[in-house]
Amino acid sequence: QVQLVESGGGAVQAGGSLRLSCAASGFTFRVNAMAWYRQAPGKQREEVAFITNDIKTRYLDSVKGRFTISRDNAKNTVYLQMNRLKPEDTAVYYCWGSSGLNYWGQGTQVTVSS
């Protein structure tokens, strides 16, 4: 049974930082691509950052230079370091993983106040 468990969300003022973590279990983490998505109220879910098993990354334009995705295969964990947060980053952030099938975490709330 595949599980993705996010942690690290919270409330922060604009300009602050948060680090999200996603611990994966139940699949061969090191061979799979992982990503972070977010969904703000009334908006569609969007991909924020993506990382392949060989550490190629891509980012949503609006977070480039502020967010960094990384992975630790020894810990089966993917991270999202978020710096210089803006109110428009407020959303529920979801971890995603794929081994042919798509898996999602339960989401963690990030709230950025101005």
N, C-alpha and C positions, 0 to 999 in steps of 0.2 A: 504494500500500500504506500503510494507516494504521498509525502507530506511536505509542504513548504510553510514555514512558520516565520513570519516577519516580526521584527521588534525594532525599537529605536525611534518611533514616531513621538510627536509631542507638540507643544506650543512654544513658539520662539518669536522674538521680535525681528523685524526686517533687518537684514544685514548679519543675522546670526547663522549658526551652523547646526546641522544634525547629521547623524550617521545611522542609516538604516542597515539592518542585517536580515538575512534570510537563510535560515538553516534548512537544508534539504535532507530528506531521508527516503529510502525505498526505491531509489534508482541510482544508476552509475553516474554520479554527479560530474565526474571529471570529463566525461565525453560529451556532455550536453551543453548546448547554448542556454544562457540564462538572461533574464531581462527584468527591468523595473518598468511598470506602467503606473499611470495615475488617472484618477477620475475625480473631477471637481463637480459640485452640484450642478445639475442641468447640462452637463457637457459629456461628450463621448470619452471613453477611456482612450488614452494615448500612450504610445511607447515613449519612455523618457530616456532609457539607456539600455544598451544591448551588449553582451559580451559572448564571444564564441569560446569554444574549448581551447583554442590556441591564442586567446587573449586579443582578438581583434575586437574593437569597440566602435559603437556609433551612438550619437546623442541627438536628442531633439534640439533643434536650433536654439531655442530659447534658454536652454540650460548649458550650452557649450561654454567651457571656461569656468563654470561654477560647480558643476556636478562631476563626480568621478565614480565610475563603476569598476569594481575589482572582484576577484574571487580567490578563495583559499581552498584548493581542492583537498588538502589534508583535513580541513574542518567541514567540508561539504557546505560551505557558506559563501554567499555572494553579498557584497556590500554596496551601498550607495552613499558616498560622502557628498553632502550638500552644503555648499558654502554660499555666502552672500545671498541668503534666501530673500525672496520677495513675496509680497502678499499674494501675487498671482500663482505662486507655487503651492498654495493651499489646496489640498486634495487628499483623498485616500490613495495611498501608494500600495501597489500590489506587486508581489514577486511572481515571476513566470518562469517556467522551465519546460523543456520539451525533450522527450526521448522518442519522438514519433507522435506521441499523444501530447496534448497541452495540459499543463498543470498550473494551478493558481493557488497562491496563499490567500489568507482570509482578509488581508489588508491592514494597514496601519495609518492612522490619521496624522497628517501634518498640517498644522495651522500656523500661519505666519501673519503677525499683526503689524500694522504700520505705525 
